Amino acid sequence: MKILVGVSAAEHATAVIEFASRMARESASQLIMLHVKPNPWKHCKGYLEDVERDQIDRDLACLPDTTEQFMGDSRRSLEEAGVDVKCIVLESDDPAACILLVAEEEDVDLLVIGATERYFFVERILRPSIATRIIKGSRRPVLVIPS
Protein backbone atom coordinates (compact mmCIF):
# COMPACT_ATOMS: atom_id res chain seq x y z
CA MET A 1 0.00 0.00 0.00
CA LYS A 2 1.16 3.54 -0.75
CA ILE A 3 0.11 6.65 1.17
CA LEU A 4 0.70 10.11 -0.30
CA VAL A 5 0.85 12.89 2.26
CA GLY A 6 0.74 16.51 1.13
CA VAL A 7 3.22 18.54 3.13
CA SER A 8 2.71 22.28 3.28
CA ALA A 9 4.47 25.00 5.20
CA ALA A 10 1.42 25.25 7.44
CA GLU A 11 1.91 24.88 11.17
CA HIS A 12 -0.14 21.68 11.35
CA ALA A 13 1.99 19.80 8.79
CA THR A 14 3.61 17.93 11.68
CA ALA A 15 0.24 16.55 12.80
CA VAL A 16 -0.58 15.44 9.24
CA ILE A 17 2.79 13.67 8.85
CA GLU A 18 2.50 12.03 12.27
CA PHE A 19 -0.98 10.70 11.49
CA ALA A 20 0.05 9.42 8.05
CA SER A 21 3.24 7.86 9.42
CA ARG A 22 1.27 6.00 12.10
CA MET A 23 -0.97 4.62 9.37
CA ALA A 24 2.05 3.66 7.25
CA ARG A 25 3.79 1.94 10.16
CA GLU A 26 0.69 0.00 11.21
CA SER A 27 -0.11 -1.13 7.66
CA ALA A 28 3.51 -1.61 6.46
CA SER A 29 2.87 0.94 3.71
CA GLN A 30 5.21 3.23 1.82
CA LEU A 31 4.78 6.88 2.78
CA ILE A 32 5.32 9.44 0.01
CA MET A 33 5.76 12.99 1.31
CA LEU A 34 5.02 15.61 -1.34
CA HIS A 35 5.58 19.34 -1.09
CA VAL A 36 4.51 21.60 -3.96
CA LYS A 37 6.33 24.91 -4.05
CA PRO A 38 4.47 27.84 -5.58
CA ASN A 39 5.92 29.46 -8.66
CA PRO A 40 7.42 32.70 -7.29
CA TRP A 41 6.73 34.57 -10.53
CA LYS A 42 3.10 33.60 -11.03
CA HIS A 43 1.73 37.02 -10.10
CA CYS A 44 4.67 39.14 -11.29
CA LYS A 45 4.52 38.67 -15.05
CA GLY A 46 5.13 41.95 -16.81
CA TYR A 47 6.27 43.78 -13.69
CA LEU A 48 9.92 42.77 -13.58
CA GLU A 49 12.53 42.48 -16.27
CA ASP A 50 14.10 39.06 -16.87
CA VAL A 51 17.44 40.33 -15.51
CA GLU A 52 15.76 41.35 -12.24
CA ARG A 53 13.98 38.02 -11.94
CA ASP A 54 17.25 36.15 -12.55
CA GLN A 55 18.99 38.14 -9.80
CA ILE A 56 16.13 37.54 -7.35
CA ASP A 57 16.14 33.82 -8.25
CA ARG A 58 19.86 33.65 -7.45
CA ASP A 59 19.28 35.48 -4.15
CA LEU A 60 16.38 33.17 -3.21
CA ALA A 61 18.48 30.10 -4.02
CA CYS A 62 20.94 31.17 -1.31
CA LEU A 63 18.24 31.17 1.37
CA PRO A 64 17.57 27.95 3.26
CA ASP A 65 14.35 26.16 2.35
CA THR A 66 12.69 25.46 5.69
CA THR A 67 10.10 23.11 4.18
CA GLU A 68 12.75 20.93 2.55
CA GLN A 69 14.69 20.95 5.81
CA PHE A 70 11.50 19.99 7.67
CA MET A 71 10.88 17.17 5.19
CA GLY A 72 14.47 15.96 5.53
CA ASP A 73 14.20 15.90 9.33
CA SER A 74 10.85 14.10 9.13
CA ARG A 75 12.24 11.60 6.65
CA ARG A 76 15.17 10.74 8.90
CA SER A 77 12.98 10.22 11.97
CA LEU A 78 10.47 8.13 9.99
CA GLU A 79 13.20 5.94 8.52
CA GLU A 80 14.59 5.42 12.03
CA ALA A 81 11.09 4.29 13.05
CA GLY A 82 11.08 1.75 10.21
CA VAL A 83 8.80 3.56 7.75
CA ASP A 84 9.56 3.31 4.03
CA VAL A 85 9.64 7.00 3.00
CA LYS A 86 9.97 8.78 -0.32
CA CYS A 87 10.19 12.59 -0.49
CA ILE A 88 9.17 14.63 -3.53
CA VAL A 89 9.45 18.41 -3.92
CA LEU A 90 7.93 19.98 -7.04
CA GLU A 91 7.12 23.48 -8.24
CA SER A 92 3.73 24.30 -9.72
CA ASP A 93 1.24 27.11 -10.21
CA ASP A 94 -1.54 24.67 -9.29
CA PRO A 95 -0.74 22.60 -6.17
CA ALA A 96 -4.02 20.63 -6.26
CA ALA A 97 -3.48 19.49 -9.85
CA CYS A 98 0.14 18.64 -9.08
CA ILE A 99 -0.85 16.53 -6.05
CA LEU A 100 -3.48 14.69 -8.09
CA LEU A 101 -0.97 14.06 -10.89
CA VAL A 102 1.62 12.63 -8.48
CA ALA A 103 -1.08 10.46 -6.87
CA GLU A 104 -1.82 8.96 -10.30
CA GLU A 105 1.84 8.59 -11.31
CA GLU A 106 2.78 6.93 -8.02
CA ASP A 107 -0.41 4.83 -8.03
CA VAL A 108 -1.16 5.63 -4.38
CA ASP A 109 -3.93 3.99 -2.42
CA LEU A 110 -4.68 6.95 -0.13
CA LEU A 111 -4.06 10.70 -0.06
CA VAL A 112 -3.64 12.38 3.32
CA ILE A 113 -3.83 16.15 3.34
CA GLY A 114 -4.27 18.91 5.88
CA ALA A 115 -6.92 21.58 5.63
CA THR A 116 -6.94 24.99 7.21
CA GLU A 117 -10.10 26.82 8.08
CA ARG A 118 -11.20 29.44 5.55
CA TYR A 119 -13.05 32.36 7.04
CA PHE A 120 -14.53 34.25 4.15
CA PHE A 121 -17.65 32.74 2.62
CA VAL A 122 -17.23 34.60 -0.69
CA GLU A 123 -13.62 33.43 -0.95
CA ARG A 124 -14.69 29.78 -0.51
CA ILE A 125 -17.20 30.13 -3.33
CA LEU A 126 -14.98 32.02 -5.76
CA ARG A 127 -11.72 30.23 -4.99
CA PRO A 128 -12.05 26.77 -3.44
CA SER A 129 -9.25 25.58 -1.19
CA ILE A 130 -6.59 23.17 -2.34
CA ALA A 131 -8.11 20.48 -0.10
CA THR A 132 -11.56 21.00 -1.66
CA ARG A 133 -10.14 20.76 -5.17
CA ILE A 134 -8.25 17.56 -4.29
CA ILE A 135 -11.35 15.97 -2.77
CA LYS A 136 -13.45 16.82 -5.82
CA GLY A 137 -10.80 15.83 -8.35
CA SER A 138 -9.37 12.66 -6.84
CA ARG A 139 -10.23 9.19 -8.05
CA ARG A 140 -8.59 7.84 -4.91
CA PRO A 141 -9.66 8.02 -1.25
CA VAL A 142 -8.69 11.27 0.47
CA LEU A 143 -8.27 11.66 4.23
CA VAL A 144 -8.40 15.28 5.38
CA ILE A 145 -6.82 16.21 8.70
CA PRO A 146 -8.33 19.49 9.97
CA SER A 147 -6.10 22.09 11.58
Rosetta constraint file for C-alpha pairs under 8 A:
AtomPair CA 1 CA 27 HARMONIC 7.74 0.50
AtomPair CA 1 CA 28 HARMONIC 7.53 0.50
AtomPair CA 1 CA 29 HARMONIC 4.78 0.50
AtomPair CA 1 CA 30 HARMONIC 6.39 0.50
AtomPair CA 1 CA 108 HARMONIC 7.23 0.50
AtomPair CA 1 CA 109 HARMONIC 6.10 0.50
AtomPair CA 2 CA 29 HARMONIC 5.44 0.50
AtomPair CA 2 CA 30 HARMONIC 4.81 0.50
AtomPair CA 2 CA 31 HARMONIC 6.06 0.50
AtomPair CA 2 CA 32 HARMONIC 7.26 0.50
AtomPair CA 2 CA 107 HARMONIC 7.56 0.50
AtomPair CA 2 CA 108 HARMONIC 4.79 0.50
AtomPair CA 2 CA 109 HARMONIC 5.37 0.50
AtomPair CA 2 CA 110 HARMONIC 6.79 0.50
AtomPair CA 3 CA 20 HARMONIC 7.42 0.50
AtomPair CA 3 CA 24 HARMONIC 7.05 0.50
AtomPair CA 3 CA 29 HARMONIC 6.84 0.50
AtomPair CA 3 CA 30 HARMONIC 6.18 0.50
AtomPair CA 3 CA 31 HARMONIC 4.94 0.50
AtomPair CA 3 CA 32 HARMONIC 6.02 0.50
AtomPair CA 3 CA 108 HARMONIC 5.78 0.50
AtomPair CA 3 CA 109 HARMONIC 6.02 0.50
AtomPair CA 3 CA 110 HARMONIC 4.97 0.50
AtomPair CA 3 CA 111 HARMONIC 5.94 0.50
AtomPair CA 3 CA 112 HARMONIC 7.18 0.50
AtomPair CA 4 CA 31 HARMONIC 6.04 0.50
AtomPair CA 4 CA 32 HARMONIC 4.68 0.50
AtomPair CA 4 CA 33 HARMONIC 6.04 0.50
AtomPair CA 4 CA 34 HARMONIC 7.07 0.50
AtomPair CA 4 CA 103 HARMONIC 6.82 0.50
AtomPair CA 4 CA 108 HARMONIC 6.34 0.50
AtomPair CA 4 CA 109 HARMONIC 7.96 0.50
AtomPair CA 4 CA 110 HARMONIC 6.24 0.50
AtomPair CA 4 CA 111 HARMONIC 4.80 0.50
AtomPair CA 4 CA 112 HARMONIC 6.10 0.50
AtomPair CA 5 CA 16 HARMONIC 7.57 0.50
AtomPair CA 5 CA 17 HARMONIC 6.92 0.50
AtomPair CA 5 CA 20 HARMONIC 6.80 0.50
AtomPair CA 5 CA 31 HARMONIC 7.19 0.50
AtomPair CA 5 CA 32 HARMONIC 6.08 0.50
AtomPair CA 5 CA 33 HARMONIC 5.00 0.50
AtomPair CA 5 CA 34 HARMONIC 6.15 0.50
AtomPair CA 5 CA 111 HARMONIC 5.85 0.50
AtomPair CA 5 CA 112 HARMONIC 4.64 0.50
AtomPair CA 5 CA 113 HARMONIC 5.80 0.50
AtomPair CA 6 CA 33 HARMONIC 6.14 0.50
AtomPair CA 6 CA 34 HARMONIC 5.02 0.50
AtomPair CA 6 CA 35 HARMONIC 6.03 0.50
AtomPair CA 6 CA 99 HARMONIC 7.35 0.50
AtomPair CA 6 CA 111 HARMONIC 7.63 0.50
AtomPair CA 6 CA 112 HARMONIC 6.41 0.50
AtomPair CA 6 CA 113 HARMONIC 5.09 0.50
AtomPair CA 6 CA 114 HARMONIC 7.31 0.50
AtomPair CA 7 CA 13 HARMONIC 5.93 0.50
AtomPair CA 7 CA 16 HARMONIC 7.84 0.50
AtomPair CA 7 CA 17 HARMONIC 7.53 0.50
AtomPair CA 7 CA 33 HARMONIC 6.37 0.50
AtomPair CA 7 CA 34 HARMONIC 5.64 0.50
AtomPair CA 7 CA 35 HARMONIC 4.90 0.50
AtomPair CA 7 CA 36 HARMONIC 7.82 0.50
AtomPair CA 7 CA 113 HARMONIC 7.45 0.50
AtomPair CA 7 CA 114 HARMONIC 7.99 0.50
AtomPair CA 8 CA 13 HARMONIC 6.08 0.50
AtomPair CA 8 CA 35 HARMONIC 6.00 0.50
AtomPair CA 8 CA 36 HARMONIC 7.49 0.50
AtomPair CA 8 CA 67 HARMONIC 7.49 0.50
AtomPair CA 9 CA 13 HARMONIC 6.79 0.50
AtomPair CA 9 CA 67 HARMONIC 6.03 0.50
AtomPair CA 12 CA 16 HARMONIC 6.60 0.50
AtomPair CA 12 CA 114 HARMONIC 7.39 0.50
AtomPair CA 12 CA 147 HARMONIC 5.99 0.50
AtomPair CA 13 CA 17 HARMONIC 6.18 0.50
AtomPair CA 13 CA 114 HARMONIC 6.96 0.50
AtomPair CA 14 CA 18 HARMONIC 6.04 0.50
AtomPair CA 15 CA 19 HARMONIC 6.12 0.50
AtomPair CA 16 CA 20 HARMONIC 6.17 0.50
AtomPair CA 16 CA 112 HARMONIC 7.34 0.50
AtomPair CA 16 CA 113 HARMONIC 6.78 0.50
AtomPair CA 16 CA 114 HARMONIC 6.09 0.50
AtomPair CA 16 CA 145 HARMONIC 6.31 0.50
AtomPair CA 17 CA 21 HARMONIC 5.86 0.50
AtomPair CA 18 CA 22 HARMONIC 6.16 0.50
AtomPair CA 19 CA 23 HARMONIC 6.44 0.50
AtomPair CA 20 CA 24 HARMONIC 6.15 0.50
AtomPair CA 20 CA 31 HARMONIC 7.52 0.50
AtomPair CA 20 CA 112 HARMONIC 6.69 0.50
AtomPair CA 21 CA 25 HARMONIC 5.99 0.50
AtomPair CA 21 CA 31 HARMONIC 6.89 0.50
AtomPair CA 21 CA 78 HARMONIC 7.25 0.50
AtomPair CA 21 CA 83 HARMONIC 7.22 0.50
AtomPair CA 22 CA 26 HARMONIC 6.09 0.50
AtomPair CA 23 CA 27 HARMONIC 6.06 0.50
AtomPair CA 23 CA 29 HARMONIC 7.77 0.50
AtomPair CA 24 CA 28 HARMONIC 5.53 0.50
AtomPair CA 24 CA 29 HARMONIC 4.54 0.50
AtomPair CA 24 CA 30 HARMONIC 6.29 0.50
AtomPair CA 24 CA 31 HARMONIC 6.15 0.50
AtomPair CA 24 CA 83 HARMONIC 6.76 0.50
AtomPair CA 25 CA 29 HARMONIC 6.60 0.50
AtomPair CA 25 CA 82 HARMONIC 7.29 0.50
AtomPair CA 25 CA 83 HARMONIC 5.79 0.50
AtomPair CA 28 CA 83 HARMONIC 7.51 0.50
AtomPair CA 29 CA 83 HARMONIC 7.64 0.50
AtomPair CA 29 CA 84 HARMONIC 7.11 0.50
AtomPair CA 30 CA 83 HARMONIC 6.94 0.50
AtomPair CA 30 CA 84 HARMONIC 4.88 0.50
AtomPair CA 30 CA 85 HARMONIC 5.94 0.50
AtomPair CA 30 CA 86 HARMONIC 7.63 0.50
AtomPair CA 31 CA 83 HARMONIC 7.21 0.50
AtomPair CA 31 CA 84 HARMONIC 6.10 0.50
AtomPair CA 31 CA 85 HARMONIC 4.87 0.50
AtomPair CA 31 CA 86 HARMONIC 6.34 0.50
AtomPair CA 32 CA 85 HARMONIC 5.79 0.50
AtomPair CA 32 CA 86 HARMONIC 4.71 0.50
AtomPair CA 32 CA 87 HARMONIC 5.83 0.50
AtomPair CA 32 CA 88 HARMONIC 7.37 0.50
AtomPair CA 33 CA 71 HARMONIC 7.66 0.50
AtomPair CA 33 CA 85 HARMONIC 7.33 0.50
AtomPair CA 33 CA 86 HARMONIC 6.17 0.50
AtomPair CA 33 CA 87 HARMONIC 4.80 0.50
AtomPair CA 33 CA 88 HARMONIC 6.15 0.50
AtomPair CA 34 CA 87 HARMONIC 6.04 0.50
AtomPair CA 34 CA 88 HARMONIC 4.80 0.50
AtomPair CA 34 CA 89 HARMONIC 5.84 0.50
AtomPair CA 34 CA 90 HARMONIC 7.75 0.50
AtomPair CA 34 CA 99 HARMONIC 7.59 0.50
AtomPair CA 35 CA 67 HARMONIC 7.90 0.50
AtomPair CA 35 CA 88 HARMONIC 6.41 0.50
AtomPair CA 35 CA 89 HARMONIC 4.88 0.50
AtomPair CA 35 CA 90 HARMONIC 6.43 0.50
AtomPair CA 36 CA 89 HARMONIC 5.87 0.50
AtomPair CA 36 CA 90 HARMONIC 4.88 0.50
AtomPair CA 36 CA 91 HARMONIC 5.36 0.50
AtomPair CA 36 CA 92 HARMONIC 6.41 0.50
AtomPair CA 36 CA 95 HARMONIC 5.78 0.50
AtomPair CA 36 CA 98 HARMONIC 7.35 0.50
AtomPair CA 36 CA 99 HARMONIC 7.67 0.50
AtomPair CA 37 CA 89 HARMONIC 7.21 0.50
AtomPair CA 37 CA 90 HARMONIC 5.99 0.50
AtomPair CA 37 CA 91 HARMONIC 4.50 0.50
AtomPair CA 37 CA 92 HARMONIC 6.27 0.50
AtomPair CA 37 CA 95 HARMONIC 7.74 0.50
AtomPair CA 38 CA 91 HARMONIC 5.76 0.50
AtomPair CA 38 CA 92 HARMONIC 5.50 0.50
AtomPair CA 38 CA 93 HARMONIC 5.70 0.50
AtomPair CA 38 CA 94 HARMONIC 7.74 0.50
AtomPair CA 38 CA 95 HARMONIC 7.41 0.50
AtomPair CA 39 CA 91 HARMONIC 6.11 0.50
AtomPair CA 39 CA 92 HARMONIC 5.70 0.50
AtomPair CA 39 CA 93 HARMONIC 5.46 0.50
AtomPair CA 41 CA 45 HARMONIC 6.49 0.50
AtomPair CA 42 CA 93 HARMONIC 6.80 0.50
AtomPair CA 44 CA 48 HARMONIC 6.78 0.50
AtomPair CA 48 CA 52 HARMONIC 6.16 0.50
AtomPair CA 48 CA 53 HARMONIC 6.47 0.50
AtomPair CA 49 CA 53 HARMONIC 6.39 0.50
AtomPair CA 50 CA 54 HARMONIC 6.08 0.50
AtomPair CA 51 CA 55 HARMONIC 6.31 0.50
AtomPair CA 52 CA 56 HARMONIC 6.21 0.50
AtomPair CA 53 CA 57 HARMONIC 5.99 0.50
AtomPair CA 54 CA 58 HARMONIC 6.25 0.50
AtomPair CA 55 CA 59 HARMONIC 6.25 0.50
AtomPair CA 56 CA 60 HARMONIC 6.02 0.50
AtomPair CA 57 CA 61 HARMONIC 6.10 0.50
AtomPair CA 58 CA 62 HARMONIC 6.71 0.50
AtomPair CA 59 CA 63 HARMONIC 7.07 0.50
AtomPair CA 64 CA 69 HARMONIC 7.99 0.50
AtomPair CA 65 CA 69 HARMONIC 6.27 0.50
AtomPair CA 66 CA 70 HARMONIC 5.94 0.50
AtomPair CA 67 CA 71 HARMONIC 6.07 0.50
AtomPair CA 68 CA 72 HARMONIC 6.04 0.50
AtomPair CA 68 CA 89 HARMONIC 7.69 0.50
AtomPair CA 69 CA 73 HARMONIC 6.17 0.50
AtomPair CA 70 CA 74 HARMONIC 6.10 0.50
AtomPair CA 71 CA 75 HARMONIC 5.92 0.50
AtomPair CA 71 CA 87 HARMONIC 7.33 0.50
AtomPair CA 72 CA 76 HARMONIC 6.26 0.50
AtomPair CA 73 CA 77 HARMONIC 6.38 0.50
AtomPair CA 74 CA 78 HARMONIC 6.04 0.50
AtomPair CA 75 CA 79 HARMONIC 6.04 0.50
AtomPair CA 75 CA 85 HARMONIC 6.42 0.50
AtomPair CA 75 CA 86 HARMONIC 7.85 0.50
AtomPair CA 75 CA 87 HARMONIC 7.49 0.50
AtomPair CA 76 CA 80 HARMONIC 6.20 0.50
AtomPair CA 77 CA 81 HARMONIC 6.32 0.50
AtomPair CA 78 CA 82 HARMONIC 6.41 0.50
AtomPair CA 78 CA 83 HARMONIC 5.36 0.50
AtomPair CA 78 CA 84 HARMONIC 7.72 0.50
AtomPair CA 78 CA 85 HARMONIC 7.13 0.50
AtomPair CA 79 CA 83 HARMONIC 5.07 0.50
AtomPair CA 79 CA 84 HARMONIC 6.35 0.50
AtomPair CA 79 CA 85 HARMONIC 6.65 0.50
AtomPair CA 92 CA 98 HARMONIC 6.73 0.50
AtomPair CA 94 CA 98 HARMONIC 6.27 0.50
AtomPair CA 95 CA 99 HARMONIC 6.07 0.50
AtomPair CA 95 CA 130 HARMONIC 7.02 0.50
AtomPair CA 96 CA 100 HARMONIC 6.24 0.50
AtomPair CA 96 CA 130 HARMONIC 5.33 0.50
AtomPair CA 96 CA 131 HARMONIC 7.40 0.50
AtomPair CA 96 CA 133 HARMONIC 6.23 0.50
AtomPair CA 96 CA 134 HARMONIC 5.59 0.50
AtomPair CA 97 CA 101 HARMONIC 6.08 0.50
AtomPair CA 97 CA 134 HARMONIC 7.58 0.50
AtomPair CA 98 CA 102 HARMONIC 6.22 0.50
AtomPair CA 99 CA 103 HARMONIC 6.13 0.50
AtomPair CA 99 CA 134 HARMONIC 7.68 0.50
AtomPair CA 100 CA 104 HARMONIC 6.36 0.50
AtomPair CA 100 CA 134 HARMONIC 6.74 0.50
AtomPair CA 100 CA 137 HARMONIC 7.41 0.50
AtomPair CA 100 CA 138 HARMONIC 6.35 0.50
AtomPair CA 101 CA 105 HARMONIC 6.16 0.50
AtomPair CA 102 CA 106 HARMONIC 5.83 0.50
AtomPair CA 103 CA 107 HARMONIC 5.78 0.50
AtomPair CA 103 CA 108 HARMONIC 5.43 0.50
AtomPair CA 103 CA 111 HARMONIC 7.44 0.50
AtomPair CA 104 CA 108 HARMONIC 6.82 0.50
AtomPair CA 108 CA 140 HARMONIC 7.77 0.50
AtomPair CA 109 CA 140 HARMONIC 6.53 0.50
AtomPair CA 109 CA 141 HARMONIC 7.10 0.50
AtomPair CA 110 CA 140 HARMONIC 6.24 0.50
AtomPair CA 110 CA 141 HARMONIC 5.21 0.50
AtomPair CA 110 CA 142 HARMONIC 5.93 0.50
AtomPair CA 110 CA 143 HARMONIC 7.35 0.50
AtomPair CA 111 CA 140 HARMONIC 7.22 0.50
AtomPair CA 111 CA 141 HARMONIC 6.32 0.50
AtomPair CA 111 CA 142 HARMONIC 4.70 0.50
AtomPair CA 111 CA 143 HARMONIC 6.09 0.50
AtomPair CA 112 CA 142 HARMONIC 5.90 0.50
AtomPair CA 112 CA 143 HARMONIC 4.78 0.50
AtomPair CA 112 CA 144 HARMONIC 5.93 0.50
AtomPair CA 112 CA 145 HARMONIC 7.33 0.50
AtomPair CA 113 CA 131 HARMONIC 7.00 0.50
AtomPair CA 113 CA 142 HARMONIC 7.46 0.50
AtomPair CA 113 CA 143 HARMONIC 6.39 0.50
AtomPair CA 113 CA 144 HARMONIC 5.08 0.50
AtomPair CA 113 CA 145 HARMONIC 6.14 0.50
AtomPair CA 114 CA 131 HARMONIC 7.28 0.50
AtomPair CA 114 CA 144 HARMONIC 5.52 0.50
AtomPair CA 114 CA 145 HARMONIC 4.67 0.50
AtomPair CA 114 CA 146 HARMONIC 5.79 0.50
AtomPair CA 114 CA 147 HARMONIC 6.78 0.50
AtomPair CA 115 CA 131 HARMONIC 5.96 0.50
AtomPair CA 115 CA 144 HARMONIC 6.48 0.50
AtomPair CA 115 CA 145 HARMONIC 6.19 0.50
AtomPair CA 115 CA 146 HARMONIC 5.01 0.50
AtomPair CA 115 CA 147 HARMONIC 6.02 0.50
AtomPair CA 116 CA 146 HARMONIC 6.31 0.50
AtomPair CA 116 CA 147 HARMONIC 5.31 0.50
AtomPair CA 117 CA 146 HARMONIC 7.77 0.50
AtomPair CA 117 CA 147 HARMONIC 7.11 0.50
AtomPair CA 118 CA 124 HARMONIC 7.00 0.50
AtomPair CA 120 CA 124 HARMONIC 6.46 0.50
AtomPair CA 121 CA 125 HARMONIC 6.51 0.50
AtomPair CA 122 CA 126 HARMONIC 6.12 0.50
AtomPair CA 123 CA 127 HARMONIC 5.49 0.50
AtomPair CA 123 CA 128 HARMONIC 7.28 0.50
AtomPair CA 124 CA 128 HARMONIC 4.96 0.50
AtomPair CA 124 CA 129 HARMONIC 6.91 0.50
AtomPair CA 128 CA 132 HARMONIC 6.05 0.50
AtomPair CA 128 CA 133 HARMONIC 6.53 0.50
AtomPair CA 129 CA 133 HARMONIC 6.31 0.50
AtomPair CA 130 CA 134 HARMONIC 6.16 0.50
AtomPair CA 131 CA 135 HARMONIC 6.16 0.50
AtomPair CA 131 CA 144 HARMONIC 7.57 0.50
AtomPair CA 132 CA 136 HARMONIC 6.19 0.50
AtomPair CA 133 CA 137 HARMONIC 5.91 0.50
AtomPair CA 134 CA 138 HARMONIC 5.64 0.50
AtomPair CA 134 CA 142 HARMONIC 7.90 0.50
AtomPair CA 135 CA 142 HARMONIC 6.29 0.50
AtomPair CA 138 CA 142 HARMONIC 7.47 0.50
